[in-house]
């Protein structure tokens, strides 16, 4: 799938990145809703250079330059949906309070530190693949939300209604989706991963499944996921299937007394084996084991990376793909 704009019709567009290119991390989707001379952008990308290209590609299709888009909605805190916000600094930026808090707690500098202090060898190679080129975090200072959505909000873009609905905690503490009822279209952020492995940063998983069930109950036809190709409710169900599967598989091994390390090696992913980022099973089991214990998860990112790196390498060899080849970006910093 080539990166670029997809026109969904009637003023709904999206910008898709191939979510499984490179390491399978950090390549995401955005949305644009237009009516006449007005526009609303849903999410930015993982760095400013990519976001500028995205905005220019939208301009070529719609005639609206970035300065003409007066509203930005951040669906959640993750950098691959917020690090390009400065390119929309002129706009009103809406997000949940939890999203705003998360953006302040973990910005681009944290990613750059992980990259700068990576060890030599396979672990360092994995870090470079996930955080290195084509991404560039140097000097990025994302613009924070200006308007917080506690539960829901209805916006208008020209004569078109856009409904914002908070559905987190799920993938993160404060996930939000954007619905265009007249077009039966929903932009889900990372509530839906399609062909790319979901990662449970917050949970509980039951909340995430409940959020998916709310989407499945809606009168919608077109689904723009946070990662992956445009789909319909069948793609939404695939995300649900993964979450139900990993929750059940983790519970079985937790009850059997297996450690997370043992469970990671024991679980066969089946139909999800070739989804990009399959090594996120490490993070997901960390979150689920804590949930089963009734504890708040403590994410030791470096420890998890040490487990994910060999898992990712084994998955790469199984698929017969080459290691990601870093491309040095030409970034305007």
Phi, psi and omega in degrees: 000120179283141177294142177157182184278139170240126178270113182274352179098150174055041173085008176250126179225164173215158175244119184251135167252145176296107189290345183252012175286159178058231181281348186085007179246140166090354179261121192223184182242157171227173178225157176220130178243125183231149171207113185065235182264009182252149179213150175229124180261138176248106177074149170251189184251189192281346171211176188282326179298314179297321181294320177299317178297317178302312182296322178293321178294322174298319181300318181299329182272320189255340186084356179268121173281167181305319183295341179275349181266108191272349184225136173237134174247124172263120184286333178192181195280341193301146184300330180284006174232358186223340188293344177268010186301331183297335177289352177237032186297338180284345191269160165287130184242120181252141178197169174283159177302323180292325176296313180300317179297316180296323178296323180288328184281329185219092182257188182302329181299326178294320177296318182294325178296317178300319180293316184290334184252017182295144178280164174288164176094193186301323180294316177297324178296320178295315178300316179298320180295323183279319188250347185274195179308142016276004180279146179222112183260357186295125175077003181283133176226090185300138174290130182279159178303146178254347187216119186261136180254110183285318183225302181205163180202140174251126179245164173234141173239102192061238178262006184265133179268136176234124181255124175261133184223120176284129181235357178276171007286138179208262173298314173232183183293332188222055182289145178220144177244161179235126185243136173247091189301321184296334181254003180051047185233140177229136173256112194266353192055211186272017168294333176239121166251131180229115186074010178222138192292124174299149176234132184263094177277331186236291186073195003293158184301327179300324177295319180296315178299321178296321177297319177296319180297328176295319178295317181296334180276351182280157176275076181228154178242323187250130182236121173257108182281169175290330178218130177113174183288159174301140185218194173231201184295338178296323177291325177297319180297328179295321175298316178301316181301317179298314183296318178296318180297311186289328176296315181292315181296320179293318181298317180300317183280329173297313180295333179277359178084013179287145171286167176300318180300318179292319182294321178303318181284334187274332186280124173266125188281348175059234185296344181263004187300323184261009171291138180302149178070030183299339178293351176296351173307329179298312179295318183295320177291324176302315181291317183290319178299319177297319178298316180296327179278352184073027182247159172279130183292141174247110184273110172268092189299319181293322177295320179291322177299321180298329177276325183288325186302308179292328178296315180297321180293319177297319179295320179298315181294323179297321180281346180074028180260159178277156175299149177304135179261107182301137176245123182287118185283153173263086190258141183275062178244000000 
